[in-house]
Amino acid sequence: MLARLIAAVAVTLGMFSPARAQEVTLRLHEFLPLNSVVSAEIIDPWAGRIEAASGGRIKIEIFPSMQLGGKPADLVDQLVDGVVDIVWTLPGYTPGRFPRTEVFELPFLVADAESASRAYWEIAQSDMIATDFKDMQILGTWVHGPGVVHSSRPVLRLEDMAGLKLRAPSRITAQLLEGLGAVALGMAVPAVPEALSRGVIDGALMPWEITSSIRVPELVHNHTEFPGRAIYVATFILAMNKERYAGLPDDLRAIIDAESGADFSARAGRTLALADVPMRIDALAMGNAVTVLDVAEAARWQAAAGPVVAGWNASMTAAGIDGADLLERAQAALVAQGG
């Protein structure tokens, strides 16, 4: 009887052992479908590496396509309020909330997504952790490959933008499109296919990598690219609820940290840029027309985009941020990283 009692106590204590107490499940919410490059090639592998490194003590449940409810613009509040533990999203979906991130979205600034993502992480650490990102734990910051104008009619020169109703992913890109003569409609990626099908928009500003998963080459058949620096890139964040992160045991936090940060961000940017290639090939195989502007024509677009940078700088000043200094240091970081 004594032996049985001792065994029962041992089993009971085992149920509350530190190893069991440290097992955690984290819910990750994002807005793209499972077949997207971000979901399949960045988020899923990242979660898998963390689960493996933790020996299964961390389980990350991924909910794509806003399966837990709400709109993409709600993701930040869901994170901060503790509704979910981790989100991947665009700061640009909540205009005004992350003003400093816009510096990397300025037109004709970024040439390479991998090095720009590393530069973004660097500036995030120096300028955004205590400001834009103070309510969350940042795990990754990256940008996609060069933006492309996808349109129902050919865009061969600047004048062809006149009157085109185009999807804009952020405040800065909306200003850019308006300055180039188009009509900008702010819109999250999941809404684009229906808007194209119904004629609400004539096209969209976005990178190649997302186009196949939302059927863009099936819905519009003209695509305009730019030589050299991208007309725009969007900034992304992978972030964790601050209290949830702080409440993890030190060793589990260390595992998450080891799989996150600058190298992870740069790898994510490279992954998105590489994914542009097959999506572009798919569009060409479908008979779509892809136009690459020559340097002289692209320079006209860059000149027309100049007021966007001036306007952004003025808005930063109004918000008490030295935009000129931030832009200068972002440019220096891009040069240092080769982007």
SERO-4910 file (N, C-alpha, C, O; in steps of 0.05 Angstrom, whole numbers):
BEGIN
 pado doro    nc1    nc2    nc3   cac1   cac2   cac3    cc1    cc2    cc3    oc1    oc2    oc3
  Met    A     17    -24      0      0      0      0     17     25      0     11     45    -14
  Leu    A     39     24     16     57     47     17     70     52    -11     72     74    -20
  Ala    A     77     30    -24     89     32    -50     70     44    -70     77     61    -87
  Arg    A     45     36    -69     24     47    -87     20     76    -81     16     92   -100
  Leu    A     20     84    -56     16    112    -49     39    129    -60     34    151    -71
  Ile    A     63    119    -56     87    134    -66     85    137    -97     91    158   -108
  Ala    A     77    115   -110     75    116   -140     54    136   -148     58    151   -168
  Ala    A     31    137   -134     10    155   -141     18    184   -137     12    201   -154
  Val    A     33    189   -115     43    216   -111     63    224   -132     62    247   -142
  Ala    A     79    205   -141     99    211   -162     85    218   -188     94    237   -202
  Val    A     64    203   -195     49    209   -219     36    237   -217     37    252   -237
  Thr    A     24    243   -194     11    269   -190     31    292   -193     26    311   -206
  Leu    A     54    289   -180     75    309   -182     85    312   -211     91    334   -220
  Gly    A     86    289   -225     95    291   -253     77    307   -270     86    320   -289
  Met    A     51    307   -263     32    322   -279     37    352   -277     30    367   -295
  Phe    A     50    360   -255     56    389   -251     86    394   -251     95    414   -240
  Ser    A    101    377   -265    130    381   -267    136    406   -283    120    414   -300
  Pro    A    160    418   -280    167    441   -295    166    436   -325    159    454   -341
  Ala    A    174    411   -334    174    406   -363    146    408   -374    143    420   -396
  Arg    A    126    398   -360     98    400   -370     89    429   -368     75    439   -387
  Ala    A     96    443   -347     86    470   -343     97    489   -365     85    509   -371
  Gln    A    120    481   -377    132    498   -397    123    492   -425    132    506   -444
  Glu    A    105    473   -429     95    468   -456     74    490   -462     56    495   -447
  Val    A     77    503   -486     60    525   -493     49    522   -521     63    510   -539
  Thr    A     25    531   -526     14    533   -553      9    562   -560     -4    577   -545
  Leu    A     19    570   -582     17    598   -591      0    598   -617      4    582   -635
  Arg    A    -19    617   -618    -37    619   -641    -27    643   -658    -24    665   -649
  Leu    A    -22    636   -684    -12    656   -703    -34    661   -723    -45    643   -735
  His    A    -40    686   -727    -62    695   -745    -50    711   -768    -34    729   -763
  Glu    A    -59    706   -792    -50    722   -816    -72    721   -837    -91    706   -835
  Phe    A    -68    737   -858    -90    742   -877    -88    728   -903   -107    728   -919
  Leu    A    -65    716   -910    -62    703   -936    -69    673   -935    -68    661   -913
  Pro    A    -76    662   -958    -83    633   -959    -59    616   -955    -36    625   -958
  Leu    A    -63    590   -949    -42    571   -945    -24    568   -969      0    561   -966
  Asn    A    -34    572   -993    -18    568  -1017     -1    592  -1024     14    592  -1044
  Ser    A     -2    614  -1008     14    637  -1013     43    632  -1006     49    614   -989
  Val    A     62    647  -1017     90    643  -1011     96    649   -982    112    635   -969
  Val    A     84    670   -972     89    677   -944     81    655   -925     96    647   -907
  Ser    A     57    643   -930     48    622   -912     65    597   -915     74    585   -896
  Ala    A     68    588   -940     81    562   -946    111    562   -943    123    542   -935
  Glu    A    124    584   -949    153    584   -951    167    601   -929    191    600   -926
  Ile    A    151    616   -914    164    633   -893    152    625   -866    167    617   -848
  Ile    A    126    629   -862    115    625   -836    114    596   -827    123    590   -804
  Asp    A    105    578   -844    104    550   -837    132    539   -830    135    526   -809
  Pro    A    152    544   -846    179    533   -839    190    546   -814    203    532   -798
  Trp    A    184    572   -809    194    585   -785    181    571   -760    195    565   -741
  Ala    A    155    567   -761    142    554   -739    152    526   -735    156    517   -712
  Gly    A    158    512   -757    168    484   -755    195    483   -742    201    465   -726
  Arg    A    212    503   -749    239    503   -737    237    508   -707    252    496   -691
  Ile    A    219    525   -698    216    531   -670    205    507   -655    215    500   -633
  Glu    A    186    494   -667    174    470   -654    196    448   -652    197    435   -631
  Ala    A    212    444   -673    233    424   -672    254    431   -651    263    414   -636
  Ala    A    263    456   -651    284    464   -632    275    462   -603    292    458   -586
  Ser    A    249    465   -599    239    464   -571    232    435   -563    223    431   -540
  Gly    A    237    416   -581    230    388   -574    200    384   -571    191    367   -556
  Gly    A    185    401   -585    156    399   -583    143    414   -560    119    412   -556
  Arg    A    159    427   -544    148    442   -521    134    468   -530    117    478   -516
  Ile    A    141    478   -554    126    500   -566    110    489   -589    122    476   -607
  Lys    A     85    494   -590     68    488   -612     56    514   -623     44    529   -608
  Ile    A     60    518   -649     49    542   -662     26    534   -680     31    521   -701
  Glu    A      2    542   -673    -21    537   -690    -25    560   -709    -28    583   -700
  Ile    A    -25    555   -734    -27    576   -754    -55    578   -766    -66    558   -775
  Phe    A    -66    602   -766    -93    607   -777    -90    627   -800    -89    651   -795
  Pro    A    -89    617   -825    -87    635   -848   -115    646   -855   -135    639   -843
  Ser    A   -114    664   -875   -139    674   -887   -159    686   -867   -183    683   -870
  Met    A   -149    697   -845   -165    710   -824   -186    690   -813   -209    697   -809
  Gln    A   -177    665   -809   -196    644   -800   -207    650   -772   -228    639   -764
  Leu    A   -193    666   -756   -203    672   -729   -221    696   -728   -229    706   -707
  Gly    A   -227    707   -752   -246    729   -754   -232    756   -757   -208    759   -753
  Gly    A   -249    775   -765   -239    802   -769   -228    807   -797   -228    789   -814
  Lys    A   -217    831   -801   -205    839   -826   -175    842   -822   -166    844   -799
  Pro    A   -159    842   -844   -130    845   -841   -122    869   -824   -103    869   -809
  Ala    A   -138    891   -826   -131    915   -810   -135    911   -780   -126    927   -764
  Asp    A   -149    889   -773   -154    884   -744   -132    868   -731   -131    865   -706
  Leu    A   -113    858   -746    -93    840   -735    -76    852   -713    -70    839   -693
  Val    A    -68    877   -717    -52    890   -696    -67    892   -669    -56    886   -648
  Asp    A    -92    900   -670   -108    901   -645   -112    873   -634   -112    870   -609
  Gln    A   -116    853   -650   -119    826   -640    -94    817   -625    -96    803   -605
  Leu    A    -71    826   -635    -46    819   -622    -43    833   -596    -38    821   -575
  Val    A    -46    860   -596    -42    876   -573    -62    869   -551    -55    870   -527
  Asp    A    -86    862   -558   -107    855   -539   -105    827   -529   -120    819   -511
  Gly    A    -86    811   -540    -83    784   -531   -103    764   -542   -104    741   -532
  Val    A   -118    772   -563   -136    753   -575   -120    731   -589   -129    707   -589
  Val    A    -98    738   -601    -79    718   -612    -51    724   -601    -46    745   -589
  Asp    A    -33    705   -606     -6    708   -594     14    720   -614     32    734   -606
  Ile    A     10    714   -640     29    723   -660     13    731   -685     -7    719   -691
  Val    A     22    752   -699     10    760   -724     31    766   -744     53    774   -738
  Trp    A     24    761   -769     40    772   -792     22    791   -807     -1    784   -813
  Thr    A     32    815   -812     14    835   -825     31    857   -837     55    858   -835
  Leu    A     17    875   -851     29    900   -862     23    923   -843     -1    928   -837
  Pro    A     43    937   -833     37    961   -818     20    981   -834      5    996   -822
  Gly    A     23    980   -861      8    999   -877    -22    994   -877    -38   1012   -885
  Tyr    A    -32    972   -866    -60    967   -864    -73    983   -841    -97    985   -840
  Thr    A    -56    995   -824    -66   1012   -803    -52   1039   -805    -34   1044   -789
  Pro    A    -60   1056   -823    -47   1081   -829    -44   1098   -804    -62   1101   -788
  Gly    A    -20   1109   -801    -15   1128   -779     -5   1114   -754      5   1127   -735
  Arg    A     -7   1088   -752      0   1074   -728     30   1067   -727     42   1066   -705
  Phe    A     42   1063   -750     70   1056   -752     84   1075   -771     94   1066   -792
  Pro    A     85   1101   -765     94   1120   -785    123   1116   -794    129   1121   -818
  Arg    A    140   1107   -776    169   1104   -784    173   1082   -804    193   1083   -819
  Thr    A    156   1062   -804    160   1040   -824    156   1049   -852    166   1037   -871
  Glu    A    142   1072   -856    137   1082   -883    162   1090   -897    162   1093   -922
  Val    A    184   1095   -883    208   1104   -896    218   1084   -917    229   1092   -937
  Phe    A    213   1058   -912    222   1038   -932    202   1034   -954    207   1019   -973
  Glu    A    179   1047   -952    158   1045   -973    160   1068   -992    144   1069  -1012
  Leu    A    177   1087   -988    179   1110  -1005    188   1101  -1033    203   1083  -1036
  Pro    A    177   1115  -1054    182   1106  -1081    211   1107  -1090    226   1125  -1083
  Phe    A    219   1087  -1106    245   1086  -1119    268   1088  -1098    288   1102  -1102
  Leu    A    264   1073  -1076    285   1073  -1055    299   1046  -1053    323   1045  -1049
  Val    A    284   1024  -1057    295    997  -1052    302    983  -1078    286    983  -1097
  Ala    A    326    971  -1079    334    956  -1102    334    926  -1097    330    910  -1116
  Asp    A    337    917  -1073    340    888  -1067    325    882  -1041    331    894  -1020
  Ala    A    307    863  -1042    290    857  -1019    305    845   -996    299    851   -972
  Glu    A    325    828  -1001    339    815   -980    355    835   -963    352    836   -938
  Ser    A    371    851   -976    387    870   -961    370    892   -949    376    903   -928
  Ala    A    348    900   -963    330    920   -952    316    910   -927    311    925   -908
  Ser    A    310    884   -926    297    872   -902    317    873   -879    308    877   -856
  Arg    A    342    868   -884    362    870   -863    365    899   -853    367    904   -829
  Ala    A    365    918   -872    366    946   -865    342    954   -849    344    970   -829
  Tyr    A    319    944   -856    294    950   -842    296    940   -813    288    954   -794
  Trp    A    307    916   -809    310    906   -782    329    924   -766    324    930   -742
  Glu    A    350    933   -779    369    951   -765    356    977   -756    359    985   -733
  Ile    A    341    989   -774    328   1015   -767    305   1010   -747    299   1027   -730
  Ala    A    292    987   -749    271    980   -730    283    979   -702    271    989   -683
  Gln    A    306    966   -699    319    964   -673    327    992   -662    325    996   -638
  Ser    A    336   1009   -678    346   1035   -669    324   1056   -665    326   1073   -648
  Asp    A    302   1054   -681    283   1075   -682    254   1067   -675    238   1084   -668
  Met    A    247   1041   -678    219   1034   -676    211   1017   -652    188   1016   -645
  Ile    A    230   1003   -640    224    985   -618    211   1001   -595    192    991   -583
  Ala    A    221   1024   -589    210   1040   -567    188   1059   -575    177   1074   -559
  Thr    A    181   1059   -601    161   1078   -611    139   1063   -626    119   1055   -613
  Asp    A    142   1059   -652    121   1045   -667    114   1018   -656     91   1010   -656
  Phe    A    134   1003   -647    130    975   -639    130    971   -609    135    949   -599
  Lys    A    126    992   -594    128    990   -565    108    972   -552    112    962   -530
  Asp    A     86    966   -565     65    949   -554     67    920   -562     48    905   -556
  Met    A     88    912   -575     91    885   -585    120    876   -584    138    893   -581
  Gln    A    124    851   -587    151    840   -590    156    833   -619    143    815   -630
  Ile    A    174    848   -631    179    844   -660    198    820   -664    219    817   -651
  Leu    A    189    802   -682    204    778   -688    217    779   -716    238    767   -720
  Gly    A    205    794   -734    216    796   -761    205    821   -775    182    829   -771
  Thr    A    222    832   -792    214    855   -808    225    851   -836    249    846   -839
  Trp    A    208    852   -856    219    848   -883    202    862   -904    180    872   -898
  Val    A    212    863   -928    198    875   -951    196    854   -973    211    835   -973
  His    A    178    859   -992    176    841  -1015    193    851  -1038    206    871  -1036
  Gly    A    192    836  -1060    206    844  -1084    194    868  -1097    174    879  -1086
  Pro    A    204    877  -1119    195    903  -1131    166    902  -1139    156    883  -1150
  Gly    A    152    925  -1133    124    928  -1140    121    929  -1170    139    939  -1184
  Val    A     98    920  -1179     92    919  -1208     64    931  -1212     46    927  -1195
  Val    A     59    945  -1233     33    955  -1240     19    934  -1257     27    929  -1280
  His    A     -1    921  -1246    -17    901  -1260    -43    914  -1269    -58    925  -1252
  Ser    A    -49    914  -1295    -72    931  -1304    -87    918  -1327    -77    900  -1341
  Ser    A   -112    927  -1330   -129    917  -1351   -121    927  -1378   -126    914  -1399
  Arg    A   -109    951  -1379    -99    961  -1405    -69    966  -1402    -59    970  -1380
  Pro    A    -55    967  -1425    -26    970  -1424    -18    997  -1412    -31   1017  -1417
  Val    A      3    996  -1396     15   1021  -1385     44   1021  -1395     61   1008  -1385
  Leu    A     48   1037  -1416     73   1038  -1430     89   1064  -1424    113   1065  -1427
  Arg    A     74   1084  -1414     86   1110  -1407     70   1122  -1385     47   1114  -1380
  Leu    A     80   1143  -1373     68   1155  -1350     39   1164  -1356     21   1161  -1339
  Glu    A     35   1175  -1379      8   1185  -1386    -13   1163  -1386    -37   1169  -1384
  Asp    A     -5   1138  -1389    -24   1116  -1390    -37   1110  -1362    -56   1095  -1360
  Met    A    -26   1122  -1342    -37   1119  -1315    -62   1135  -1310    -77   1130  -1291
  Ala    A    -67   1154  -1327    -89   1173  -1323   -115   1159  -1321   -124   1145  -1339
  Gly    A   -128   1163  -1298   -155   1152  -1294   -157   1122  -1286   -178   1113  -1280
  Leu    A   -134   1108  -1286   -135   1080  -1279   -142   1077  -1249   -130   1090  -1232
  Lys    A   -161   1060  -1243   -168   1055  -1215   -151   1031  -1206   -156   1008  -1214
  Leu    A   -133   1037  -1188   -113   1016  -1180   -114   1012  -1150   -116   1031  -1134
  Arg    A   -111    987  -1142   -108    980  -1114    -82    991  -1103    -61    987  -1115
  Ala    A    -84   1004  -1080    -60   1014  -1066    -58    999  -1039    -78    997  -1024
  Pro    A    -35    989  -1033    -32    974  -1008    -28    990   -983    -30    980   -961
  Ser    A    -22   1016   -985    -16   1032   -961    -21   1062   -967    -27   1070   -989
  Arg    A    -18   1078   -946    -21   1106   -948     -1   1119   -968     -9   1135   -985
  Ile    A     24   1111   -966     44   1122   -984     39   1114  -1013     42   1131  -1030
  Thr    A     32   1089  -1018     27   1081  -1045      2   1094  -1057      0   1099  -1081
  Ala    A    -18   1099  -1040    -41   1114  -1049    -33   1142  -1059    -43   1151  -1080
  Gln    A    -17   1155  -1043     -7   1182  -1051      9   1180  -1077      7   1197  -1094
  Leu    A     25   1159  -1079     42   1155  -1103     24   1152  -1128     28   1165  -1148
  Leu    A      4   1134  -1126    -13   1129  -1149    -28   1155  -1157    -30   1161  -1181
  Glu    A    -38   1169  -1138    -52   1194  -1144    -34   1214  -1157    -41   1228  -1176
  Gly    A     -9   1215  -1148     11   1233  -1160     19   1226  -1188     28   1243  -1203
  Leu    A     15   1200  -1195     22   1191  -1222     -2   1192  -1240     -1   1184  -1264
  Gly    A    -25   1202  -1230    -49   1206  -1247    -70   1185  -1245    -91   1187  -1257
  Ala    A    -65   1164  -1229    -85   1143  -1225   -105   1149  -1203   -101   1169  -1189
  Val    A   -125   1133  -1201   -144   1135  -1178   -137   1112  -1159   -139   1089  -1167
  Ala    A   -129   1119  -1135   -120   1099  -1116   -143   1090  -1098   -158   1106  -1087
  Leu    A   -145   1064  -1094   -165   1052  -1076   -150   1035  -1056   -139   1014  -1064
  Gly    A   -149   1043  -1031   -136   1027  -1010   -150   1000  -1007   -175    999  -1005
  Met    A   -134    979  -1007   -147    952  -1007   -127    931   -998   -104    931  -1006
  Ala    A   -136    913   -980   -119    891   -972   -119    870   -994   -138    869  -1010
  Val    A    -99    853   -994    -95    833  -1015   -120    815  -1019   -128    811  -1042
  Pro    A   -132    805   -998   -154    786  -1002   -178    798  -1017   -193    783  -1029
  Ala    A   -181    824  -1017   -203    837  -1031   -199    841  -1060   -217    848  -1075
  Val    A   -174    838  -1070   -167    845  -1097   -182    828  -1118   -192    840  -1137
  Pro    A   -182    801  -1116   -195    786  -1138   -224    794  -1143   -232    798  -1166
  Glu    A   -240    797  -1122   -268    805  -1126   -270    833  -1138   -286    838  -1156
  Ala    A   -253    851  -1128   -254    879  -1138   -247    879  -1168   -258    895  -1183
  Leu    A   -228    863  -1176   -221    861  -1205   -244    849  -1221   -251    859  -1242
  Ser    A   -255    828  -1210   -277    814  -1224   -301    832  -1229   -314    830  -1249
  Arg    A   -307    849  -1209   -330    866  -1210   -325    893  -1224   -343    909  -1227
  Gly    A   -299    897  -1231   -293    923  -1244   -290    946  -1225   -290    969  -1234
  Val    A   -289    940  -1200   -285    962  -1180   -258    975  -1184   -255    999  -1181
  Ile    A   -239    959  -1191   -212    969  -1197   -204    959  -1225   -213    938  -1234
  Asp    A   -185    973  -1237   -175    966  -1263   -149    950  -1261   -138    940  -1281
  Gly    A   -138    949  -1237   -113    935  -1233   -103    939  -1205   -118    948  -1187
  Ala    A    -78    932  -1201    -67    932  -1173    -37    937  -1174    -23    930  -1193
  Leu    A    -28    950  -1153      0    954  -1149      8    933  -1128      0    934  -1105
  Met    A     25    914  -1136     34    892  -1119     58    878  -1131     63    881  -1155
  Pro    A     72    862  -1116     94    846  -1128     84    822  -1142     60    815  -1139
  Trp    A    101    809  -1158     93    785  -1172     85    762  -1154     67    748  -1160
  Glu    A    100    759  -1131     98    734  -1116     70    727  -1106     64    704  -1101
  Ile    A     53    747  -1103     27    742  -1092      6    738  -1114    -17    730  -1108
  Thr    A     13    744  -1139     -7    746  -1160    -21    719  -1166    -46    719  -1169
  Ser    A     -6    697  -1168    -19    672  -1175    -39    662  -1155    -60    652  -1162
  Ser    A    -33    666  -1129    -50    656  -1108    -76    671  -1107    -96    662  -1095
  Ile    A    -77    695  -1119   -103    710  -1119   -112    715  -1148   -129    733  -1152
  Arg    A   -102    700  -1167   -112    699  -1195   -109    725  -1210   -124    730  -1229
  Val    A    -90    742  -1203    -87    768  -1217    -82    764  -1247    -95    778  -1263
  Pro    A    -64    746  -1256    -59    743  -1285    -83    732  -1301    -84    735  -1325
  Glu    A   -102    721  -1286   -126    712  -1300   -146    735  -1304   -163    734  -1322
  Leu    A   -143    756  -1287   -163    777  -1287   -154    802  -1302   -171    817  -1312
  Val    A   -128    807  -1302   -117    829  -1318    -92    818  -1333    -79    800  -1323
  His    A    -86    829  -1356    -67    816  -1373    -43    834  -1381    -28    828  -1399
  Asn    A    -40    856  -1367    -17    875  -1372     -2    880  -1347    -14    884  -1325
  His    A     24    881  -1349     41    884  -1325     65    902  -1332     79    897  -1351
  Thr    A     69    922  -1316     90    942  -1321    111    941  -1299    104    945  -1275
  Glu    A    136    937  -1307    158    935  -1288    177    959  -1292    176    973  -1311
  Phe    A    195    962  -1272    213    985  -1272    242    975  -1269    247    956  -1254
  Pro    A    260    988  -1284    288    980  -1281    300    992  -1256    291   1013  -1246
  Gly    A    321    979  -1245    334    991  -1222    318    989  -1197    308    968  -1189
  Arg    A    314   1011  -1183    300   1012  -1158    270   1009  -1162    259   1019  -1181
  Ala    A    257    996  -1143    229    990  -1145    211   1014  -1142    218   1033  -1127
  Ile    A    189   1015  -1157    170   1037  -1154    160   1038  -1125    155   1060  -1114
  Tyr    A    159   1015  -1112    152   1014  -1083    157    985  -1074    158    966  -1089
  Val    A    161    983  -1047    158    957  -1033    142    962  -1009    141    984   -998
  Ala    A    128    941   -999    113    943   -974    129    931   -951    145    913   -955
  Thr    A    125    942   -928    138    931   -904    119    912   -889     95    916   -888
  Phe    A    131    891   -878    116    871   -863    128    869   -835    151    875   -830
  Ile    A    112    859   -816    122    852   -790    111    825   -782     88    818   -788
  Leu    A    128    809   -768    119    786   -753    123    793   -724    146    798   -716
  Ala    A    102    793   -709    103    804   -681     88    786   -662     70    771   -670
  Met    A     96    787   -637     84    770   -616     73    788   -594     84    810   -588
  Asn    A     52    779   -581     41    794   -559     63    797   -537     76    778   -530
  Lys    A     67    821   -528     89    828   -511     88    812   -484    108    802   -475
  Glu    A     64    811   -472     62    797   -446     65    767   -450     76    754   -432
  Arg    A     54    757   -472     57    728   -477     87    720   -480     96    700   -470
  Tyr    A    101    737   -495    130    732   -499    145    734   -472    161    716   -466
  Ala    A    139    754   -456    153    758   -431    147    735   -411    163    729   -394
  Gly    A    124    723   -414    116    702   -395    127    675   -402    124    656   -386
  Leu    A    141    672   -424    153    647   -431    178    642   -414    191    661   -406
  Pro    A    185    617   -408    210    610   -395    234    621   -412    231    623   -437
  Asp    A    256    627   -399    279    638   -413    288    621   -436    295    631   -458
  Asp    A    288    595   -433    299    577   -454    280    577   -478    290    574   -501
  Leu    A    255    579   -474    236    579   -497    237    606   -511    235    607   -536
  Arg    A    241    628   -496    245    654   -509    270    654   -526    271    664   -548
  Ala    A    291    641   -516    316    640   -530    313    624   -557    326    631   -577
  Ile    A    296    604   -557    292    588   -581    277    606   -602    285    606   -625
  Ile    A    257    620   -593    243    638   -612    261    660   -622    261    666   -646
  Asp    A    278    671   -605    296    692   -613    316    682   -634    323    696   -653
  Ala    A    326    657   -629    346    646   -647    335    642   -675    351    643   -695
  Glu    A    309    637   -678    297    633   -704    286    659   -716    274    658   -738
  Ser    A    288    681   -702    277    707   -711    300    727   -715    323    719   -713
  Gly    A    293    752   -720    314    772   -721    324    779   -749    310    775   -769
  Ala    A    348    789   -750    359    801   -775    362    780   -797    354    784   -820
  Asp    A    374    756   -791    379    736   -811    352    725   -821    349    721   -845
  Phe    A    334    720   -803    307    710   -811    294    730   -829    282    723   -850
  Ser    A    295    756   -822    282    777   -838    294    778   -866    280    780   -886
  Ala    A    321    777   -867    334    778   -894    326    754   -910    322    756   -935
  Arg    A    325    731   -898    317    706   -912    289    708   -922    283    699   -945
  Ala    A    271    720   -907    243    723   -915    242    742   -940    227    737   -959
  Gly    A    257    764   -939    257    782   -961    268    769   -986    257    773  -1008
  Arg    A    289    753   -983    300    738  -1006    280    718  -1017    277    715  -1042
  Thr    A    266    704  -1000    246    684  -1008    224    697  -1025    216    686  -1046
  Leu    A    215    721  -1017    194    734  -1032    204    743  -1059    190    741  -1079
  Ala    A    228    754  -1059    239    764  -1085    243    741  -1105    238    744  -1128
  Leu    A    253    718  -1095    257    695  -1112    231    684  -1123    229    674  -1145
  Ala    A    210    687  -1107    184    676  -1115    171    693  -1137    152    684  -1150
  Asp    A    181    717  -1141    171    734  -1163    175    720  -1190    159    722  -1208
  Val    A    198    706  -1193    206    695  -1219    185    675  -1230    176    679  -1253
  Pro    A    178    654  -1216    159    635  -1227    131    647  -1232    117    639  -1251
  Met    A    123    666  -1215     97    678  -1219     97    695  -1245     77    696  -1259
  Arg    A    119    708  -1250    122    723  -1275    121    705  -1299    108    710  -1320
  Ile    A    135    682  -1297    135    662  -1319    107    652  -1324     99    648  -1347
  Asp    A     92    647  -1302     64    638  -1305     48    657  -1321     32    649  -1338
  Ala    A     51    683  -1315     35    704  -1329     42    704  -1358     24    707  -1375
  Leu    A     68    702  -1365     76    702  -1393     65    677  -1407     57    679  -1430
  Ala    A     65    654  -1393     55    630  -1405     25    632  -1411     15    618  -1429
  Met    A     11    649  -1397    -18    653  -1401    -23    673  -1424    -46    679  -1430
  Gly    A     -1    684  -1435     -4    703  -1457     -6    732  -1448    -12    749  -1464
  Asn    A      0    737  -1423     -1    764  -1413     23    780  -1424     44    769  -1431
  Ala    A     20    807  -1425     41    824  -1435     56    837  -1412     44    849  -1394
  Val    A     82    834  -1412     99    847  -1391    117    868  -1404    132    862  -1422
  Thr    A    114    892  -1394    129    915  -1405    150    924  -1384    143    929  -1361
  Val    A    175    925  -1392    196    936  -1374    203    964  -1385    213    967  -1407
  Leu    A    197    984  -1369    202   1012  -1378    232   1016  -1382    248   1005  -1367
  Asp    A    239   1033  -1401    267   1039  -1404    275   1060  -1383    258   1071  -1369
  Val    A    301   1064  -1380    312   1081  -1359    301   1110  -1361    294   1122  -1341
  Ala    A    299   1120  -1385    290   1148  -1389    261   1151  -1380    253   1170  -1367
  Glu    A    244   1132  -1388    216   1133  -1380    213   1129  -1350    197   1143  -1338
  Ala    A    228   1111  -1339    227   1107  -1309    235   1132  -1295    224   1137  -1273
  Ala    A    254   1147  -1306    262   1172  -1293    239   1192  -1292    238   1208  -1273
  Arg    A    222   1192  -1311    199   1210  -1311    180   1203  -1288    170   1220  -1274
  Trp    A    176   1177  -1284    160   1168  -1262    172   1176  -1235    158   1185  -1216
  Gln    A    198   1172  -1233    212   1179  -1208    209   1209  -1202    205   1217  -1179
  Ala    A    212   1226  -1223    208   1255  -1219    180   1261  -1210    176   1278  -1193
  Ala    A    160   1247  -1222    132   1252  -1215    126   1243  -1186    108   1253  -1173
  Ala    A    142   1224  -1176    139   1214  -1149    152   1231  -1128    148   1227  -1104
  Gly    A    168   1251  -1136    182   1268  -1117    165   1280  -1096    173   1280  -1072
  Pro    A    142   1291  -1102    125   1303  -1082    116   1284  -1060    109   1293  -1038
  Val    A    115   1258  -1066    108   1239  -1045    128   1239  -1023    120   1238   -999
  Val    A    153   1240  -1030    174   1240  -1009    173   1266   -993    175   1266   -969
  Ala    A    169   1288  -1007    166   1314   -993    142   1314   -974    144   1324   -952
  Gly    A    120   1303   -984     96   1302   -967     99   1284   -943     90   1290   -921
  Trp    A    113   1262   -947    119   1244   -924    136   1258   -904    131   1256   -880
  Asn    A    156   1272   -913    174   1286   -895    158   1307   -879    162   1310   -855
  Ala    A    140   1321   -892    123   1341   -878    105   1327   -857    101   1338   -835
  Ser    A     94   1304   -864     77   1290   -845     92   1280   -821     82   1279   -799
  Met    A    117   1272   -825    134   1264   -803    140   1287   -784    139   1285   -760
  Thr    A    146   1310   -796    151   1334   -780    127   1341   -763    130   1348   -740
  Ala    A    104   1339   -775     79   1345   -761     75   1326   -738     62   1333   -718
  Ala    A     85   1301   -740     82   1281   -719    105   1282   -699    107   1265   -681
  Gly    A    123   1301   -702    145   1304   -684    168   1285   -690    185   1279   -672
  Ile    A    170   1276   -715    191   1257   -723    209   1271   -743    199   1284   -762
  Asp    A    235   1268   -740    254   1280   -760    256   1261   -784    273   1243   -785
  Gly    A    238   1265   -803    236   1248   -826    261   1249   -843    270   1228   -853
  Ala    A    273   1272   -847    297   1275   -863    319   1258   -852    334   1245   -867
  Asp    A    323   1260   -825    344   1244   -813    338   1214   -815    357   1198   -820
  Leu    A    313   1206   -811    306   1178   -813    311   1167   -841    322   1146   -845
  Leu    A    303   1183   -861    307   1175   -889    337   1173   -895    346   1154   -909
  Glu    A    353   1192   -886    381   1191   -891    394   1166   -879    411   1154   -891
  Arg    A    386   1159   -854    398   1136   -841    388   1110   -854    402   1090   -855
  Ala    A    362   1110   -863    352   1086   -877    367   1082   -904    374   1060   -911
  Gln    A    373   1104   -918    388   1102   -942    416   1092   -937    427   1076   -952
  Ala    A    428   1102   -915    455   1093   -908    455   1063   -901    474   1048   -909
  Ala    A    434   1054   -887    432   1025   -880    429   1009   -905    440    987   -908
  Leu    A    413   1019   -925    409   1004   -950    435   1002   -965    442    981   -975
  Val    A    450   1024   -966    477   1023   -979    495   1003   -966    509    988   -979
  Ala    A    496   1004   -939    513    986   -924    506    957   -928    524    940   -928
  Gln    A    480    951   -932    471    924   -936    470    916   -965    465    893   -972
  Gly    A    475    935   -983    475    929  -1011    447    931  -1024    443    920  -1046
  Gly    A    428    943  -1010    401    944  -1020    391    972  -1027    368    975  -1035
***
